Amino acid sequence: MRHFPVLVLILALTLPAAAAAQSSMQIHHGTMFAGGQISFQSHDLDYPAPTPDGSVKTVTFEPQFGWFFKSYLAAVAGVGYQSVSGDTAERDRFSVSGGVRLYQPLALLHLYAGVEGTFHFTSYEQDDADTLDFGLSAPVGVLIPLSRNVALDVGMRFTKIWRDNDHPAGLNYHSFIVDVGYLGVQAFF
C-alpha cells in the first residue's frame, strides 16, 4: 500500500492528457503495438546464523508485441531474457510467450484482460543443469492514452508457473505470482 499514493498521483497527472488524447486514439483491425518490461531488482538475504547472508541481483528484458485481428481482440507474443546472479544463485532464463488480449474502450480509458502462456528455459551455472518451466499469465489493466500512438499501461499480472521434474536439486515447485501496480508504456502503430 506504500505505492498507492504514487499511483494516484500518476493517474491524476495523466488524466488531463488522456482526455485530450482520447478522441485521437483509435484501435482498428491491423493495428500493432509494442511494450514489455525492462527491470532491475536487488535483494539482500538475511539468514539466521550460522548461514551467511547473501544478495541476489536480477536483470530482466522482455519485449512484447501485439497485433489486433479484431478491433477489440489482439494476439500477443513476446520473448524474454533474465539474468540472476548472487552469492548462492547464478542462472540465465530465456522465455517465449504468446496469448490473446481483449480490449474494451470505456470513456477516457481502454480496459484489457488476457491469457498468455510462456515457456521458460533456465540454465543454471552450478552443475551445468537446465530446466523447462511452463507458465500461464492473466494480465489485467487499463490503458491511459497520452497521445495518438502512446498509452500508459497500468495493471496487474497474475502468473502461475509449473516446474519440470528434472530440476538439478530436486527443487520442483508450483509458484503463484501476483504483480500489483504494473506500470508501463505501450506504443501503437
PyMOL commands that place a pseudoatom at each C-alpha (Angstrom):
pseudoatom trace, name=CA, resn=MET, resi=1, chain=A, elem=C, hetatm=0, pos=[0.000, 0.000, 0.000]
pseudoatom trace, name=CA, resn=ARG, resi=2, chain=A, elem=C, hetatm=0, pos=[3.033, 2.321, 0.199]
pseudoatom trace, name=CA, resn=HIS, resi=3, chain=A, elem=C, hetatm=0, pos=[2.950, 2.798, -3.566]
pseudoatom trace, name=CA, resn=PHE, resi=4, chain=A, elem=C, hetatm=0, pos=[-0.772, 3.614, -3.713]
pseudoatom trace, name=CA, resn=PRO, resi=5, chain=A, elem=C, hetatm=0, pos=[-0.320, 7.419, -3.245]
pseudoatom trace, name=CA, resn=VAL, resi=6, chain=A, elem=C, hetatm=0, pos=[2.294, 7.448, -6.029]
pseudoatom trace, name=CA, resn=LEU, resi=7, chain=A, elem=C, hetatm=0, pos=[-0.090, 5.570, -8.351]
pseudoatom trace, name=CA, resn=VAL, resi=8, chain=A, elem=C, hetatm=0, pos=[-2.913, 8.024, -7.564]
pseudoatom trace, name=CA, resn=LEU, resi=9, chain=A, elem=C, hetatm=0, pos=[-0.568, 10.966, -8.264]
pseudoatom trace, name=CA, resn=ILE, resi=10, chain=A, elem=C, hetatm=0, pos=[0.497, 9.481, -11.627]
pseudoatom trace, name=CA, resn=LEU, resi=11, chain=A, elem=C, hetatm=0, pos=[-3.126, 8.926, -12.610]
pseudoatom trace, name=CA, resn=ALA, resi=12, chain=A, elem=C, hetatm=0, pos=[-4.098, 12.465, -11.562]
pseudoatom trace, name=CA, resn=LEU, resi=13, chain=A, elem=C, hetatm=0, pos=[-1.283, 13.957, -13.625]
pseudoatom trace, name=CA, resn=THR, resi=14, chain=A, elem=C, hetatm=0, pos=[-2.015, 11.865, -16.736]
pseudoatom trace, name=CA, resn=LEU, resi=15, chain=A, elem=C, hetatm=0, pos=[-5.819, 12.141, -16.877]
pseudoatom trace, name=CA, resn=PRO, resi=16, chain=A, elem=C, hetatm=0, pos=[-5.808, 15.649, -18.441]
pseudoatom trace, name=CA, resn=ALA, resi=17, chain=A, elem=C, hetatm=0, pos=[-3.503, 14.388, -21.200]
pseudoatom trace, name=CA, resn=ALA, resi=18, chain=A, elem=C, hetatm=0, pos=[-5.700, 11.302, -21.555]
pseudoatom trace, name=CA, resn=ALA, resi=19, chain=A, elem=C, hetatm=0, pos=[-8.803, 13.447, -22.007]
pseudoatom trace, name=CA, resn=ALA, resi=20, chain=A, elem=C, hetatm=0, pos=[-7.154, 15.361, -24.843]
pseudoatom trace, name=CA, resn=ALA, resi=21, chain=A, elem=C, hetatm=0, pos=[-5.707, 12.215, -26.469]
pseudoatom trace, name=CA, resn=GLN, resi=22, chain=A, elem=C, hetatm=0, pos=[-8.798, 10.027, -26.210]
pseudoatom trace, name=CA, resn=SER, resi=23, chain=A, elem=C, hetatm=0, pos=[-10.518, 11.291, -29.324]
pseudoatom trace, name=CA, resn=SER, resi=24, chain=A, elem=C, hetatm=0, pos=[-7.408, 10.624, -31.418]
pseudoatom trace, name=CA, resn=MET, resi=25, chain=A, elem=C, hetatm=0, pos=[-6.526, 7.133, -30.068]
pseudoatom trace, name=CA, resn=GLN, resi=26, chain=A, elem=C, hetatm=0, pos=[-8.450, 4.596, -32.108]
pseudoatom trace, name=CA, resn=ILE, resi=27, chain=A, elem=C, hetatm=0, pos=[-7.700, 0.879, -32.260]
pseudoatom trace, name=CA, resn=HIS, resi=28, chain=A, elem=C, hetatm=0, pos=[-8.671, -0.819, -35.532]
pseudoatom trace, name=CA, resn=HIS, resi=29, chain=A, elem=C, hetatm=0, pos=[-8.149, -4.181, -37.218]
pseudoatom trace, name=CA, resn=GLY, resi=30, chain=A, elem=C, hetatm=0, pos=[-4.474, -4.418, -38.218]
pseudoatom trace, name=CA, resn=THR, resi=31, chain=A, elem=C, hetatm=0, pos=[-3.167, -2.066, -35.511]
pseudoatom trace, name=CA, resn=MET, resi=32, chain=A, elem=C, hetatm=0, pos=[0.088, -3.281, -33.944]
pseudoatom trace, name=CA, resn=PHE, resi=33, chain=A, elem=C, hetatm=0, pos=[1.603, -2.417, -30.572]
pseudoatom trace, name=CA, resn=ALA, resi=34, chain=A, elem=C, hetatm=0, pos=[4.869, -2.830, -28.700]
pseudoatom trace, name=CA, resn=GLY, resi=35, chain=A, elem=C, hetatm=0, pos=[5.524, -2.862, -24.972]
pseudoatom trace, name=CA, resn=GLY, resi=36, chain=A, elem=C, hetatm=0, pos=[7.131, -5.103, -22.372]
pseudoatom trace, name=CA, resn=GLN, resi=37, chain=A, elem=C, hetatm=0, pos=[9.425, -4.604, -19.448]
pseudoatom trace, name=CA, resn=ILE, resi=38, chain=A, elem=C, hetatm=0, pos=[12.991, -3.828, -18.510]
pseudoatom trace, name=CA, resn=SER, resi=39, chain=A, elem=C, hetatm=0, pos=[13.668, -4.220, -14.813]
pseudoatom trace, name=CA, resn=PHE, resi=40, chain=A, elem=C, hetatm=0, pos=[16.444, -4.478, -12.249]
pseudoatom trace, name=CA, resn=GLN, resi=41, chain=A, elem=C, hetatm=0, pos=[15.981, -5.979, -8.785]
pseudoatom trace, name=CA, resn=SER, resi=42, chain=A, elem=C, hetatm=0, pos=[18.395, -6.318, -5.892]
pseudoatom trace, name=CA, resn=HIS, resi=43, chain=A, elem=C, hetatm=0, pos=[17.646, -8.431, -2.813]
pseudoatom trace, name=CA, resn=ASP, resi=44, chain=A, elem=C, hetatm=0, pos=[19.673, -8.732, 0.375]
pseudoatom trace, name=CA, resn=LEU, resi=45, chain=A, elem=C, hetatm=0, pos=[19.054, -12.029, 2.141]
pseudoatom trace, name=CA, resn=ASP, resi=46, chain=A, elem=C, hetatm=0, pos=[19.475, -12.061, 5.921]
pseudoatom trace, name=CA, resn=TYR, resi=47, chain=A, elem=C, hetatm=0, pos=[19.695, -15.665, 7.126]
pseudoatom trace, name=CA, resn=PRO, resi=48, chain=A, elem=C, hetatm=0, pos=[19.951, -16.757, 10.771]
pseudoatom trace, name=CA, resn=ALA, resi=49, chain=A, elem=C, hetatm=0, pos=[23.408, -17.903, 11.925]
pseudoatom trace, name=CA, resn=PRO, resi=50, chain=A, elem=C, hetatm=0, pos=[25.380, -19.965, 11.015]
pseudoatom trace, name=CA, resn=THR, resi=51, chain=A, elem=C, hetatm=0, pos=[24.192, -19.483, 7.418]
pseudoatom trace, name=CA, resn=PRO, resi=52, chain=A, elem=C, hetatm=0, pos=[25.970, -16.491, 5.818]
pseudoatom trace, name=CA, resn=ASP, resi=53, chain=A, elem=C, hetatm=0, pos=[23.911, -13.599, 4.476]
pseudoatom trace, name=CA, resn=GLY, resi=54, chain=A, elem=C, hetatm=0, pos=[23.631, -13.201, 0.736]
pseudoatom trace, name=CA, resn=SER, resi=55, chain=A, elem=C, hetatm=0, pos=[22.485, -10.978, -2.073]
pseudoatom trace, name=CA, resn=VAL, resi=56, chain=A, elem=C, hetatm=0, pos=[20.798, -11.540, -5.424]
pseudoatom trace, name=CA, resn=LYS, resi=57, chain=A, elem=C, hetatm=0, pos=[20.615, -9.206, -8.426]
pseudoatom trace, name=CA, resn=THR, resi=58, chain=A, elem=C, hetatm=0, pos=[18.134, -9.784, -11.256]
pseudoatom trace, name=CA, resn=VAL, resi=59, chain=A, elem=C, hetatm=0, pos=[18.062, -8.066, -14.660]
pseudoatom trace, name=CA, resn=THR, resi=60, chain=A, elem=C, hetatm=0, pos=[15.019, -8.701, -16.899]
pseudoatom trace, name=CA, resn=PHE, resi=61, chain=A, elem=C, hetatm=0, pos=[14.426, -7.729, -20.521]
pseudoatom trace, name=CA, resn=GLU, resi=62, chain=A, elem=C, hetatm=0, pos=[11.068, -8.820, -22.000]
pseudoatom trace, name=CA, resn=PRO, resi=63, chain=A, elem=C, hetatm=0, pos=[9.812, -7.035, -25.127]
pseudoatom trace, name=CA, resn=GLN, resi=64, chain=A, elem=C, hetatm=0, pos=[6.249, -7.843, -26.174]
pseudoatom trace, name=CA, resn=PHE, resi=65, chain=A, elem=C, hetatm=0, pos=[4.424, -7.245, -29.439]
pseudoatom trace, name=CA, resn=GLY, resi=66, chain=A, elem=C, hetatm=0, pos=[0.789, -7.482, -30.477]
pseudoatom trace, name=CA, resn=TRP, resi=67, chain=A, elem=C, hetatm=0, pos=[-1.485, -7.346, -33.492]
pseudoatom trace, name=CA, resn=PHE, resi=68, chain=A, elem=C, hetatm=0, pos=[-5.235, -6.617, -33.476]
pseudoatom trace, name=CA, resn=PHE, resi=69, chain=A, elem=C, hetatm=0, pos=[-7.045, -9.163, -35.609]
pseudoatom trace, name=CA, resn=LYS, resi=70, chain=A, elem=C, hetatm=0, pos=[-10.346, -7.595, -34.490]
pseudoatom trace, name=CA, resn=SER, resi=71, chain=A, elem=C, hetatm=0, pos=[-10.800, -4.044, -33.221]
pseudoatom trace, name=CA, resn=TYR, resi=72, chain=A, elem=C, hetatm=0, pos=[-11.210, -5.444, -29.682]
pseudoatom trace, name=CA, resn=LEU, resi=73, chain=A, elem=C, hetatm=0, pos=[-9.027, -8.623, -29.766]
pseudoatom trace, name=CA, resn=ALA, resi=74, chain=A, elem=C, hetatm=0, pos=[-5.227, -8.829, -30.123]
pseudoatom trace, name=CA, resn=ALA, resi=75, chain=A, elem=C, hetatm=0, pos=[-2.725, -11.647, -30.489]
pseudoatom trace, name=CA, resn=VAL, resi=76, chain=A, elem=C, hetatm=0, pos=[0.287, -11.075, -28.215]
pseudoatom trace, name=CA, resn=ALA, resi=77, chain=A, elem=C, hetatm=0, pos=[3.787, -12.583, -28.443]
pseudoatom trace, name=CA, resn=GLY, resi=78, chain=A, elem=C, hetatm=0, pos=[6.989, -11.938, -26.566]
pseudoatom trace, name=CA, resn=VAL, resi=79, chain=A, elem=C, hetatm=0, pos=[10.495, -13.103, -25.847]
pseudoatom trace, name=CA, resn=GLY, resi=80, chain=A, elem=C, hetatm=0, pos=[12.492, -12.577, -22.711]
pseudoatom trace, name=CA, resn=TYR, resi=81, chain=A, elem=C, hetatm=0, pos=[15.857, -12.829, -21.026]
pseudoatom trace, name=CA, resn=GLN, resi=82, chain=A, elem=C, hetatm=0, pos=[16.510, -12.781, -17.281]
pseudoatom trace, name=CA, resn=SER, resi=83, chain=A, elem=C, hetatm=0, pos=[19.892, -12.926, -15.572]
pseudoatom trace, name=CA, resn=VAL, resi=84, chain=A, elem=C, hetatm=0, pos=[20.065, -13.800, -11.865]
pseudoatom trace, name=CA, resn=SER, resi=85, chain=A, elem=C, hetatm=0, pos=[23.402, -13.507, -10.078]
pseudoatom trace, name=CA, resn=GLY, resi=86, chain=A, elem=C, hetatm=0, pos=[24.262, -13.621, -6.426]
pseudoatom trace, name=CA, resn=ASP, resi=87, chain=A, elem=C, hetatm=0, pos=[26.218, -15.289, -3.663]
pseudoatom trace, name=CA, resn=THR, resi=88, chain=A, elem=C, hetatm=0, pos=[24.351, -18.585, -3.956]
pseudoatom trace, name=CA, resn=ALA, resi=89, chain=A, elem=C, hetatm=0, pos=[22.493, -18.351, -7.281]
pseudoatom trace, name=CA, resn=GLU, resi=90, chain=A, elem=C, hetatm=0, pos=[23.652, -17.983, -10.886]
pseudoatom trace, name=CA, resn=ARG, resi=91, chain=A, elem=C, hetatm=0, pos=[21.224, -18.596, -13.728]
pseudoatom trace, name=CA, resn=ASP, resi=92, chain=A, elem=C, hetatm=0, pos=[20.011, -17.328, -17.071]
pseudoatom trace, name=CA, resn=ARG, resi=93, chain=A, elem=C, hetatm=0, pos=[16.395, -17.696, -18.185]
pseudoatom trace, name=CA, resn=PHE, resi=94, chain=A, elem=C, hetatm=0, pos=[15.087, -17.388, -21.723]
pseudoatom trace, name=CA, resn=SER, resi=95, chain=A, elem=C, hetatm=0, pos=[11.338, -17.284, -22.358]
pseudoatom trace, name=CA, resn=VAL, resi=96, chain=A, elem=C, hetatm=0, pos=[8.874, -17.344, -25.231]
pseudoatom trace, name=CA, resn=SER, resi=97, chain=A, elem=C, hetatm=0, pos=[5.239, -16.333, -24.708]
pseudoatom trace, name=CA, resn=GLY, resi=98, chain=A, elem=C, hetatm=0, pos=[2.025, -15.997, -26.649]
pseudoatom trace, name=CA, resn=GLY, resi=99, chain=A, elem=C, hetatm=0, pos=[-1.640, -15.339, -25.996]
pseudoatom trace, name=CA, resn=VAL, resi=100, chain=A, elem=C, hetatm=0, pos=[-4.646, -13.118, -26.581]
pseudoatom trace, name=CA, resn=ARG, resi=101, chain=A, elem=C, hetatm=0, pos=[-5.971, -9.924, -25.011]
pseudoatom trace, name=CA, resn=LEU, resi=102, chain=A, elem=C, hetatm=0, pos=[-9.476, -8.492, -25.067]
pseudoatom trace, name=CA, resn=TYR, resi=103, chain=A, elem=C, hetatm=0, pos=[-9.718, -4.672, -25.139]
pseudoatom trace, name=CA, resn=GLN, resi=104, chain=A, elem=C, hetatm=0, pos=[-12.755, -2.560, -24.224]
pseudoatom trace, name=CA, resn=PRO, resi=105, chain=A, elem=C, hetatm=0, pos=[-12.838, 1.236, -24.628]
pseudoatom trace, name=CA, resn=LEU, resi=106, chain=A, elem=C, hetatm=0, pos=[-14.530, 2.968, -21.704]
pseudoatom trace, name=CA, resn=ALA, resi=107, chain=A, elem=C, hetatm=0, pos=[-14.806, 6.787, -21.605]
pseudoatom trace, name=CA, resn=LEU, resi=108, chain=A, elem=C, hetatm=0, pos=[-11.204, 8.057, -21.406]
pseudoatom trace, name=CA, resn=LEU, resi=109, chain=A, elem=C, hetatm=0, pos=[-9.641, 4.629, -20.906]
pseudoatom trace, name=CA, resn=HIS, resi=110, chain=A, elem=C, hetatm=0, pos=[-9.175, 1.268, -22.634]
pseudoatom trace, name=CA, resn=LEU, resi=111, chain=A, elem=C, hetatm=0, pos=[-9.621, -1.732, -20.312]
pseudoatom trace, name=CA, resn=TYR, resi=112, chain=A, elem=C, hetatm=0, pos=[-7.957, -5.049, -21.152]
pseudoatom trace, name=CA, resn=ALA, resi=113, chain=A, elem=C, hetatm=0, pos=[-7.746, -8.632, -19.913]
pseudoatom trace, name=CA, resn=GLY, resi=114, chain=A, elem=C, hetatm=0, pos=[-5.906, -11.564, -21.400]
pseudoatom trace, name=CA, resn=VAL, resi=115, chain=A, elem=C, hetatm=0, pos=[-4.461, -15.044, -21.160]
pseudoatom trace, name=CA, resn=GLU, resi=116, chain=A, elem=C, hetatm=0, pos=[-0.852, -15.814, -22.077]
pseudoatom trace, name=CA, resn=GLY, resi=117, chain=A, elem=C, hetatm=0, pos=[1.223, -18.990, -21.972]
pseudoatom trace, name=CA, resn=THR, resi=118, chain=A, elem=C, hetatm=0, pos=[5.000, -18.973, -21.503]
pseudoatom trace, name=CA, resn=PHE, resi=119, chain=A, elem=C, hetatm=0, pos=[7.827, -21.494, -21.767]
pseudoatom trace, name=CA, resn=HIS, resi=120, chain=A, elem=C, hetatm=0, pos=[10.821, -20.662, -19.538]
pseudoatom trace, name=CA, resn=PHE, resi=121, chain=A, elem=C, hetatm=0, pos=[14.161, -22.323, -20.298]
pseudoatom trace, name=CA, resn=THR, resi=122, chain=A, elem=C, hetatm=0, pos=[16.559, -21.853, -17.355]
pseudoatom trace, name=CA, resn=SER, resi=123, chain=A, elem=C, hetatm=0, pos=[20.270, -22.633, -17.413]
pseudoatom trace, name=CA, resn=TYR, resi=124, chain=A, elem=C, hetatm=0, pos=[21.982, -22.974, -14.010]
pseudoatom trace, name=CA, resn=GLU, resi=125, chain=A, elem=C, hetatm=0, pos=[25.706, -22.241, -13.692]
pseudoatom trace, name=CA, resn=GLN, resi=126, chain=A, elem=C, hetatm=0, pos=[26.207, -24.794, -10.931]
pseudoatom trace, name=CA, resn=ASP, resi=127, chain=A, elem=C, hetatm=0, pos=[26.195, -28.394, -12.160]
pseudoatom trace, name=CA, resn=ASP, resi=128, chain=A, elem=C, hetatm=0, pos=[25.605, -27.073, -15.701]
pseudoatom trace, name=CA, resn=ALA, resi=129, chain=A, elem=C, hetatm=0, pos=[21.930, -28.053, -15.392]
pseudoatom trace, name=CA, resn=ASP, resi=130, chain=A, elem=C, hetatm=0, pos=[18.860, -26.860, -17.288]
pseudoatom trace, name=CA, resn=THR, resi=131, chain=A, elem=C, hetatm=0, pos=[15.107, -26.803, -16.600]
pseudoatom trace, name=CA, resn=LEU, resi=132, chain=A, elem=C, hetatm=0, pos=[11.992, -26.148, -18.638]
pseudoatom trace, name=CA, resn=ASP, resi=133, chain=A, elem=C, hetatm=0, pos=[9.061, -24.452, -16.889]
pseudoatom trace, name=CA, resn=PHE, resi=134, chain=A, elem=C, hetatm=0, pos=[5.581, -23.651, -18.169]
pseudoatom trace, name=CA, resn=GLY, resi=135, chain=A, elem=C, hetatm=0, pos=[3.566, -20.659, -17.010]
pseudoatom trace, name=CA, resn=LEU, resi=136, chain=A, elem=C, hetatm=0, pos=[0.131, -19.167, -17.521]
pseudoatom trace, name=CA, resn=SER, resi=137, chain=A, elem=C, hetatm=0, pos=[-0.417, -15.460, -17.007]
pseudoatom trace, name=CA, resn=ALA, resi=138, chain=A, elem=C, hetatm=0, pos=[-3.551, -13.326, -16.809]
pseudoatom trace, name=CA, resn=PRO, resi=139, chain=A, elem=C, hetatm=0, pos=[-2.762, -9.635, -17.430]
pseudoatom trace, name=CA, resn=VAL, resi=140, chain=A, elem=C, hetatm=0, pos=[-5.486, -7.169, -16.410]
pseudoatom trace, name=CA, resn=GLY, resi=141, chain=A, elem=C, hetatm=0, pos=[-5.167, -3.436, -16.808]
pseudoatom trace, name=CA, resn=VAL, resi=142, chain=A, elem=C, hetatm=0, pos=[-6.077, -0.026, -18.115]
pseudoatom trace, name=CA, resn=LEU, resi=143, chain=A, elem=C, hetatm=0, pos=[-4.539, 1.915, -20.984]
pseudoatom trace, name=CA, resn=ILE, resi=144, chain=A, elem=C, hetatm=0, pos=[-4.500, 5.668, -20.411]
pseudoatom trace, name=CA, resn=PRO, resi=145, chain=A, elem=C, hetatm=0, pos=[-3.924, 7.441, -23.760]
pseudoatom trace, name=CA, resn=LEU, resi=146, chain=A, elem=C, hetatm=0, pos=[-1.127, 10.012, -23.644]
pseudoatom trace, name=CA, resn=SER, resi=147, chain=A, elem=C, hetatm=0, pos=[-1.148, 10.756, -27.373]
pseudoatom trace, name=CA, resn=ARG, resi=148, chain=A, elem=C, hetatm=0, pos=[-2.471, 9.295, -30.585]
pseudoatom trace, name=CA, resn=ASN, resi=149, chain=A, elem=C, hetatm=0, pos=[0.083, 6.443, -30.537]
pseudoatom trace, name=CA, resn=VAL, resi=150, chain=A, elem=C, hetatm=0, pos=[1.213, 6.113, -26.916]
pseudoatom trace, name=CA, resn=ALA, resi=151, chain=A, elem=C, hetatm=0, pos=[-0.648, 4.912, -23.813]
pseudoatom trace, name=CA, resn=LEU, resi=152, chain=A, elem=C, hetatm=0, pos=[0.294, 4.448, -20.185]
pseudoatom trace, name=CA, resn=ASP, resi=153, chain=A, elem=C, hetatm=0, pos=[-0.300, 0.811, -19.137]
pseudoatom trace, name=CA, resn=VAL, resi=154, chain=A, elem=C, hetatm=0, pos=[-1.428, 0.432, -15.502]
pseudoatom trace, name=CA, resn=GLY, resi=155, chain=A, elem=C, hetatm=0, pos=[-2.425, -3.011, -14.326]
pseudoatom trace, name=CA, resn=MET, resi=156, chain=A, elem=C, hetatm=0, pos=[-1.831, -6.295, -12.563]
pseudoatom trace, name=CA, resn=ARG, resi=157, chain=A, elem=C, hetatm=0, pos=[-0.339, -9.626, -13.651]
pseudoatom trace, name=CA, resn=PHE, resi=158, chain=A, elem=C, hetatm=0, pos=[-1.414, -12.986, -12.202]
pseudoatom trace, name=CA, resn=THR, resi=159, chain=A, elem=C, hetatm=0, pos=[1.081, -15.761, -13.039]
pseudoatom trace, name=CA, resn=LYS, resi=160, chain=A, elem=C, hetatm=0, pos=[1.179, -19.497, -12.265]
pseudoatom trace, name=CA, resn=ILE, resi=161, chain=A, elem=C, hetatm=0, pos=[4.391, -21.430, -13.084]
pseudoatom trace, name=CA, resn=TRP, resi=162, chain=A, elem=C, hetatm=0, pos=[4.937, -25.190, -13.090]
pseudoatom trace, name=CA, resn=ARG, resi=163, chain=A, elem=C, hetatm=0, pos=[8.488, -26.562, -12.997]
pseudoatom trace, name=CA, resn=ASP, resi=164, chain=A, elem=C, hetatm=0, pos=[9.516, -29.790, -14.693]
pseudoatom trace, name=CA, resn=ASN, resi=165, chain=A, elem=C, hetatm=0, pos=[10.692, -32.866, -12.771]
pseudoatom trace, name=CA, resn=ASP, resi=166, chain=A, elem=C, hetatm=0, pos=[14.337, -32.632, -13.830]
pseudoatom trace, name=CA, resn=HIS, resi=167, chain=A, elem=C, hetatm=0, pos=[15.465, -29.766, -11.624]
pseudoatom trace, name=CA, resn=PRO, resi=168, chain=A, elem=C, hetatm=0, pos=[19.125, -30.368, -10.631]
pseudoatom trace, name=CA, resn=ALA, resi=169, chain=A, elem=C, hetatm=0, pos=[18.497, -30.178, -6.886]
pseudoatom trace, name=CA, resn=GLY, resi=170, chain=A, elem=C, hetatm=0, pos=[15.036, -31.731, -6.944]
pseudoatom trace, name=CA, resn=LEU, resi=171, chain=A, elem=C, hetatm=0, pos=[13.539, -28.302, -6.343]
pseudoatom trace, name=CA, resn=ASN, resi=172, chain=A, elem=C, hetatm=0, pos=[10.285, -28.909, -8.195]
pseudoatom trace, name=CA, resn=TYR, resi=173, chain=A, elem=C, hetatm=0, pos=[7.681, -26.308, -7.411]
pseudoatom trace, name=CA, resn=HIS, resi=174, chain=A, elem=C, hetatm=0, pos=[4.495, -24.604, -8.426]
pseudoatom trace, name=CA, resn=SER, resi=175, chain=A, elem=C, hetatm=0, pos=[4.513, -20.848, -7.910]
pseudoatom trace, name=CA, resn=PHE, resi=176, chain=A, elem=C, hetatm=0, pos=[1.769, -18.247, -7.983]
pseudoatom trace, name=CA, resn=ILE, resi=177, chain=A, elem=C, hetatm=0, pos=[2.924, -14.642, -8.516]
pseudoatom trace, name=CA, resn=VAL, resi=178, chain=A, elem=C, hetatm=0, pos=[0.774, -11.516, -8.332]
pseudoatom trace, name=CA, resn=ASP, resi=179, chain=A, elem=C, hetatm=0, pos=[2.383, -8.338, -9.695]
pseudoatom trace, name=CA, resn=VAL, resi=180, chain=A, elem=C, hetatm=0, pos=[0.269, -5.479, -8.336]
pseudoatom trace, name=CA, resn=GLY, resi=181, chain=A, elem=C, hetatm=0, pos=[0.907, -1.997, -9.666]
pseudoatom trace, name=CA, resn=TYR, resi=182, chain=A, elem=C, hetatm=0, pos=[2.367, -2.914, -13.052]
pseudoatom trace, name=CA, resn=LEU, resi=183, chain=A, elem=C, hetatm=0, pos=[3.271, 0.328, -14.831]
pseudoatom trace, name=CA, resn=GLY, resi=184, chain=A, elem=C, hetatm=0, pos=[4.481, 0.558, -18.393]
pseudoatom trace, name=CA, resn=VAL, resi=185, chain=A, elem=C, hetatm=0, pos=[4.104, 2.268, -21.745]
pseudoatom trace, name=CA, resn=GLN, resi=186, chain=A, elem=C, hetatm=0, pos=[2.631, 0.836, -24.947]
pseudoatom trace, name=CA, resn=ALA, resi=187, chain=A, elem=C, hetatm=0, pos=[3.201, 2.257, -28.425]
pseudoatom trace, name=CA, resn=PHE, resi=188, chain=A, elem=C, hetatm=0, pos=[0.555, 1.705, -31.136]
pseudoatom trace, name=CA, resn=PHE, resi=189, chain=A, elem=C, hetatm=0, pos=[1.301, 1.883, -34.862]
for i in range(1, 189): cmd.bond("trace and resi %d" % i, "trace and resi %d" % (i + 1))
show_as sticks, trace
zoom trace
